[in-house]
Amino acid sequence: MPVFPHDDIDFYFEQRGAGPVLVFTHGLSGDSDDMRDLLGDTHCSLLSWDARGHGRTDPLGTTHSFSFAQFASDLHALMSHLGIRRAVMGGVSMGAGISTRLALDRPDAVCGLVLVRPAWLNERFPVRLRPCKRIGELLAQYGPVEGRRQFEQTAEYATIYQAHPVAAKLLFEQFTKPRAAERHIRLQNIPLDCPIRNWDEVAEIKVPTVVIGSRNDFTHPFAYAEEWARRIRQATLVEAPSKENDSMAYKLKVRAEINAFMTAFCE
């Protein structure tokens, strides 16, 4: 199993394919397996990894280190370890935020951005991510079984289930993720952070960018994708089918857009 030892943690990563390098990061509580399923066969050299507290990366590390800046620093250390000096940076949800933070902290390492369904704007603790923090608290206090039972009884869950049953199912799955209780801190700390400090920072992003958003997405409002595309100078906005309505159509659209974006780097 390929791992990179850093900060007393063994970071899991995968590399496959050939061509221009795309470094792609999963969402909150996701892992590189999710990204393999989403991306399929890409027209590039793909590096995916498991952030601290996720997937096969172990141990957990210090609890105060669960922030976008730390995750971006971890990823840059991995890139340096592998001899990747510059790459297209991309990710889904939290991964989009990590990619943005890395583009700001290490602009020399980023030649393009792929931001899929961003879940943050310029403020900490977005309303749509508050259920994640609550789930983290329930996992810490009660564990997976009782925590899930208590969450199911909340008005918050009932409201989400009525309007977005698929999103409610995904929230429920947080209780059954591997080592969910042990890793509760990721659900408590990451929603409280933000990829950027203010919108003025974003003016410094000067690389080609594609922002992919979907309508009917509880955690990732399409308006967020629109705002990021408006704020980044060289950004293009793409609408993908809703993952909640048709997950395969969503995957195929994301793959097509990423492949087209990466092909442009070969020309």
FIPA-883670 format. One record per residue: x, y, z of N, C-alpha, C in turn. Coordinates in steps of 0.05 Angstrom, whole numbers, plus 32768, in hexadecimal, padded with zeros to 4 digits. Layout:
N
XYZXYZXYZ
...
END
This chain:
267
80117FE88000800080008000801280198000
800F802A7FEC802180427FEB801980568000
802C805D8011802780728026803F80858026
8038809D802F804C80B28032804D80BA8050
806380B5805E806580BD807B806A80DB807D
805880E8808C805A8105808F804B810D80A8
8058811D80B9804C812780D28041811080E3
805180FA80E4804A80E280F4803080D480EB
802A80D880D1801280CC80C5801B80BE80AB
801080A780A58015809A808B7FFE80A18078
800380B280647FEF80BB80527FED80A7803A
7FD6809C80367FD1808A801F7FCD809A8006
7FD880907FEF7FD4809E7FD67FD480897FBF
7FCA80917FA87FC980817F907FD180917F78
7FE080857F667FE880927F4D7FE1807F7F36
7FD5808A7F207FD0807A7F097FCE808C7EF0
7FD180807ED97FCE808F7EC07FE8809D7EB8
7FE680AB7EA27FFD80BA7E977FF380D47E8B
800680E77E897FFF81017E7E800281177E92
7FF5812D7E8E7FF681437EA17FEA813A7EBC
7FF581457ED17FEE813B7EEC7FD581497EF7
7FC2813A7F007FAB81437F0F7FAC81387F2B
7FAD81497F3F7FAC81417F5B7F9081467F65
7F8281317F6D7F6681337F737F6081297F90
7F4F81397F9E7F4A81347FBA7F2C812F7FBF
7F27811C7FD07F0B81157FD87EFE81297FE9
7EE481247FEF7ED5813580017ED6812C801E
7EC8813B802F7EC88135804C7EBE81198051
7ECD8109805F7EC880ED80667ECA80DA804E
7ED380E480377ED880D380207EF480C88020
7EFC80BD80097F1780B380067F1D80AF7FE8
7F3580A57FE37F3E80A27FC77F2D808D7FB8
7F21807A7FC67F1080677FB87EF880767FAB
7EED80897FB97ED780997FAE7EE080A87F95
7EF880B27F957F0280C17F7E7F0780AE7F66
7F1080967F6C7F1480837F567EF9807C7F49
7EE4807A7F597EC980747F4F7EBF808C7F3F
7EC480A47F487EBA80BC7F3A7EC880C17F20
7EE380BF7F207EF280C77F097EF580B27EF3
7EF480987EFA7EF880847EE67F1380867EDA
7F1580817EC07F2E80847EB17F3280A07EA8
7F4680AD7EB37F4B80C97EAC7F6180CC7E97
7F6080E17E877F7580E67E737F8C80F67E7F
7F9880EB7E947FAD80F97EA27FBB80E67EB5
7FD080F07EC27FDC80E27ED87FCE80EB7EF2
7FC080D97EFE7FB080E07F157FBD80D87F30
7FBE80EC7F427FC680E77F5D7FAE80EC7F6F
7FA680D87F7E7F9180DB7F927F9C80D27FAD
7F9080DB7FC27F9B80D57FDD7F8580D67FF1
7F8B80CC80097F7980CE80207F8480E28034
7F7480F780387F7D810C804B7F7D81018067
7F8A810F80797F8C810580957F70810180A0
7F6D80EB80AF7F5280E580BA7F3F80D980A6
7F4980D0808E7F3880C580797F4580AC806D
7F34809A80647F3D808380547F5280738062
7F67806D80537F7D805B805D7F93806B806B
7F918085806C7FA5809680797FA280928098
7FB9808E80A57FB8808780C27FD3808D80CF
7FD4809480E87FBE809880FB7FB080B380F7
7F9F80BA810A7F8E80D281077F9F80EC8107
7FB380ED81187FC28105811B7FB581178130
7FC0812F81357FB6814181497F9B814D8140
7F89815081527F6E8159814B7F6D81768142
7F818187814A7F8081A381427F8981A78125
7F93819181197F9F819480FE7F8A818F80E8
7F71818D80EE7F5C818980DA7F5381A480CF
7F6181AE80BB7F5B81C880AF7F6381C78092
7F5881D980827F5F81DA80667F7C81E08061
7F8781F280717FA381F9806E7FB581E18074
7FAF81D180897FBF81BA808F7FBC81A58079
7FA481A080707FA0818C805B7FAE81948042
7FAE81AE803B7FBD81B780237FDB81B38027
7FE481B8803F800181B48045800881978043
7FF78185804D7FFC8168804A7FFE8160802D
7FEB816B801D7FEB816380018004816E7FF2
800C81867FF8802481907FEB803D81807FF3
803E8177800C8054816680158054814B8005
803C81408001803A81287FF18044812C7FD4
803B81427FC8804481497FAD8063814B7FAC
806E81597FBF808B815C7FC0809981417FC3
808E81307FD4809981157FD8809981057FBD
808581097FAD808380FB7F94809081097F7C
809C81207F8280AA812F7F6D8097813E7F5A
807E81437F63806B81527F52806E81707F59
807A817F7F47807F819B7F4C806781AC7F45
805781A47F31804081B57F29802B81A27F1D
801181A87F237FFC81977F1A7FE281A67F19
7FCE819A7F0C7FB381A37F0E7FA881987F29
7F9C81A97F387F9281A27F527F7381A07F51
7F68818B7F5C7F4B81887F5B7F4081797F73
7F25817A7F767F19816B7F8B7EFB81717F8D
7EEE81607F9D7ED181627FA17ECC816D7FBD
7EBA81817FBF7EB1818B7FD97EC881947FEA
7ECF81867FFF7EE6818D800F7EFF818D7FFE
7F01817A7FEC7F1881787FDA7F1B81917FC9
7F05819D7FC17F0681B57FB17F1281CC7FC3
7F0A81CC7FDC7F1581E07FEF7F3281DC7FF4
7F3B81C37FF77F5881BE7FFB7F6881C77FE2
7F5D81C17FCB7F6A81C97FB27F6D81E77FB0
7F5881F67FB87F5882137FB77F6D821E7FCB
7F6E82127FE37F81821B7FF77F9E82167FED
7FA382007FE17FBD81FA7FD77FC5820D7FC0
7FB282147FAF7FB882277F9A7FBF82437FA4
7FB5824A7FBC7FBB82637FC87FD582627FD7
7FDA824C7FE57FF2824A7FF6800B82427FE5
800782347FCF801D822A7FBF8017822F7FA1
801382487F99800B824D7F7D801E82417F68
8038823F7F70804B82347F5D804782167F58
803782087F69803281EC7F66801881E57F56
800981FA7F4F7FEF81F57F437FED82037F28
7FE681F37F137FE381FF7EF87FC681FF7EEF
7FB481F47EFF7F9781F47EF87F8781EA7F10
7F6D81EF7F0F7F5B81E77F257F4281DA7F1A
7F3A81C57F277F2081B87F217F1181B67F3C
7EFC81C77F3E7EED81C97F577ED281BD7F53
7ECD81A57F5F7EB481977F5B7EA2819A7F73
7E8B81A57F6F7E7681A97F847E8281B57F9E
7E8C81CD7F9C7E9781DA7FB57E8181DD7FCA
7E8981D87FE37E7681D97FFA7E7B81F1800C
7E8F820280067E95821A80157E9682328003
7E908249800E7E96826380017EAC82708011
7EA78287801C7EBD8295802B7EB782978048
7EA6828680537EA08287806F7EA1826B807B
7EA9826A80947EAB825180A37E8F824780AA
7E8C822D80AE7E74822080B77E5B822680A6
7E5C821E808C7E458222807B7E2D82138086
7E15821F80827DFC8213808D7DF981F68084
7DFF81F0806B7DFA81D580617E0E81C0806C
7E2381CA807A7E3681B780867E3281B480A4
7E1F81C280AF7E1A81C080CB7E1181A480D4
7E01819680C47DFB817A80CC7E14816980CF
7E29816E80C07E41815E80C37E4E816280DE
7E4E817B80E77E59818181027E4881738117
7E2E817481147E1D816781277E2181498128
7E25813D81117E2B812081107E45811A811D
7E59812B81197E73812781277E7081278145
7E5F813A814F7E5B813B816C7E4D81228176
7E39811881677E2A8100816F7E3C80E8816F
7E4E80E6815B7E6180D0815A7E7480D08172
7E7D80E881797E8F80EA81907E8180E381AA
7E6880EB81AD7E5A80E781C67E4D80CC81C9
7E4280C181B37E3280A981B57E3C809181A4
7E4E809681927E56808181807E44807E8168
7E4A806C81557E3B806B813C7E1E8063813F
7E18804F814F7DFC804481507DE98057815E
7DF0805F81767DDE807181857DDF808D8178
7DF68095816E7DF880AF81627DE580B18149
7DE5809C81397DD4809C81227DB6809C812A
7DAF808D813F7D93808D81487D8B80A98151
7D9C80B7815F7D9580D181697D9380E58152
7DA580E3813F7DA480F581287D8A80F18118
7D8280D881157D6980D281067D5180DF8113
7D5280E4812C7D3B80F0813B7D3A810E813A
7D4E811B812F7D4F8138812F7D3E81448119
7D34815C811F7D25816B810A7D37817280F3
7D50817680F87D63817C80E37D64816680CE
7D66814D80D77D67813780C57D4D813480B6
7D36813880C37D1C813580B67D19814980A0
7D22816280A47D20817780907D3181708078
7D4A8166807C7D5B815F80667D5081478057
7D46813480657D3B811C80587D2381228047
7D138134804F7CFB813C803F7D0281498025
7D16815A80257D1E8169800D7D34815B7FFD
7D46814D800B7D5D81417FFE7D628125800A
7D52811180037D5680F7800F7D7180EA800A
7D7D80EF7FF27D9780E47FED7DAC80F17FFF
7DAA810B80037DBD811980157DBA810F8031
7DA1810A80397D9C80FF80547DA980E38057
7DA780D380427DB480B880427DD280BB8045
7DDE80CE80377DFB80D180387E0380DB8054
7DF380EB80607DF980F4807C7DF880DC808F
7DE480CB808B7DE180B3809B7DFA80A18099
7E0680A080817E1D808F807C7E358099808B
7E3580B180957E4C80BB80A57E4F80AA80BE
7E39809F80C87E3A808F80E07E46807380DB
7E46806A80C27E4F804F80BC7E6A804F80AD
7E76806680A97E918067809D7EA5805880AF
7EBA804D80A27ECE803F80B37EDA805280C8
7EDA804880E07EE6805780F77ED9807280FA
7EBF807380F67EB0808D80F67EB3809B8111
7EB0808C81277EB1809981417ECD80A48147
7EE1809481407EFD809C81457F0480B68136
7EF880B8811E7EFE80CF810C7EE980E5810D
7EDA80E681227EC580FA81247ECF81178121
7EE9811B81287EF4813681287EF38143810C
7EF5813380F77EF4813E80DC7ED9814B80D7
7EC4813F80E17EA9814B80DD7EA4816380EF
7EB3816581057EB0817C81177EC18194810F
7ED9818F81057EEC81A581007EEB81B080E4
7EE9819F80D07EEB81A980B47ED381BC80AE
7EBA81B680B57EA581C980B07EA981E580BC
7EB981E580D27EBE81FF80E07ED4820F80D3
7EE2820380C07EF7821180B27EED821B8097
7EFE822880887EF78232806D7F108232805B
7F0D822B80417F24822A80307F328245802C
7F23825B802E7F2F8275802A7F2982878042
7F39829C80457F3482AF805A7F2182C58052
7F2282CD80387F1082E0802D7F1182DE800F
7EFE82EB80017EFD82EA7FE47F1582F87FD7
7F21830B7FE47F3883197FD87F4E83057FD1
7F5182F07FE17F6682DC7FDB7F6282D07FC0
7F4982CB7FB97F4382BC7FA07F4D82CB7F87
7F5082E57F897F5A82F57F737F7682EC7F6B
7F8482DF7F7D7F9F82D67F787FA082BC7F69
7F8982AF7F657F8982967F557F88829D7F38
7F9D82967F2A7FA0829F7F0E7FA682877EFC
7F9882717F007F9C825A7EEF7F8182517EE4
7F8182437ECD7F6782397EC27F5982287ED6
7F3F822C7ED87F2F821E7EED7F1482167EE1
7F0B81FE7EE87EF081F67EE27EE281F07EFC
7ECA81FC7EFF7EBA81F87F177EA181E87F0E
7E9D81D17F1B7E8681C07F147E7381BF7F2B
7E5A81C67F257E4581C67F3A7E2C81B87F30
7E1B81B27F437E0181A47F3C7DEB81B27F4B
7DD481B27F3F7DBC81BB7F4D7DB081A47F5D
7D9E81AA7F6F7D9281967F807DA781877F90
7DB981957F9C7DCF818A7FAC7DCF81977FC7
7DC781897FDB7DC381967FF67DDD81A28001
7DF2819280007E0B819B800D7E1B81AE7FFC
7E1781AD7FE27E2881BC7FCF7E1681CD7FBD
7E0B81E37FC67DF881F37FB67E0581FC7F9C
7DF581FB7F867E0082047F6D7E0982217F6E
7DFC82307F7F7E04824D7F827E21824F7F8B
7E2A823C7F9A7E46823C7FA37E5982397F8B
7E5382267F7A7E6382227F627E62823C7F50
7E4B82487F4E7E4982607F3E7E5B82767F4A
7E5B82787F657E6A828E7F717E8882897F6E
7E9182707F717EAE826B7F6C7EB682717F4F
7EA582697F3C7EAB826E7F207EAC828C7F1B
7E9B829B7F297E9B82B87F257EB482C57F31
7EBD82BA7F477ED382C77F567EEF82C17F4A
7EF282A97F3F7F0C82A17F347F0E82AB7F17
7F2282BA7F117F2482C97EF77F2282B77EDF
7F3082A07EDF7F31828F7EC87F1F82777ECB
7F0982797ED97EF882627EDF7EE182607ECB
7EDA82477EC57EC382407EB57EB0822F7EC6
7E9682367EC57E8282277ED47E7582127EC3
7E7381FA7ECE7E6681E37EC17E5181D87ED3
7E3981D37EC87E2481C67ED77E2381A87ED1
7E2581987EE67E23817B7EE37E0781727EEE
7DFD815C7EE47DE481517EEF7DE7814D7F0D
7DD1814F7F1B7DD1814B7F387DD9812F7F40
7DEC812C7F527DF381127F5C7DDB81057F6A
7DCB81157F767DB3810B7F857D9F80FF7F71
7D9D810A7F597D8981017F457D9380EA7F34
7DAD80EC7F2B7DB880D87F197DD680D77F1D
7DDF80C57F2E7DFC80C57F367E0D80BD7F1E
7E0480AB7F0C7E1580A47EF67E1880BB7EE2
7E0280C97EDC7E0480E07ECA7E1680F57ED6
7E1580F87EF07E28810B7EFE7E4581037EF9
7E4B80E97EFE7E6680E07EFB7E7080E37EDE
7E5F80DC7ECB7E6780DE7EAF7E6D80FB7EA7
7E5D810E7EB17E62812A7EAA7E7B81347EB7
7E80812D7ED07E9981357EDE7EB1812A7ECF
7EB081107EC87EC681047EBA7ECC81127E9F
7EB681187E917EBA81257E777EC681407E79
7EBD814F7E8D7EC8816B7E907EE5816A7E9A
7EEB81587EAB7F0781567EB57F1A814D7E9E
7F1181397E8F7F2181307E797F2581467E64
7F1181567E5F7F14816C7E4C7F2781817E57
7F2481867E707F36819A7E7D7F5381917E7D
7F5881787E837F73816D7E837F7E816B7E67
7F6E81647E547F7781627E387F82817D7E2F
7F7681937E387F8081AE7E317F9C81B27E3A
7FA581A57E4F7FC081A87E587FD481997E48
7FCA81877E367FDC81787E247FE081877E0A
7FD0819B7E047FD081A87DEA7FE681BE7DEA
END
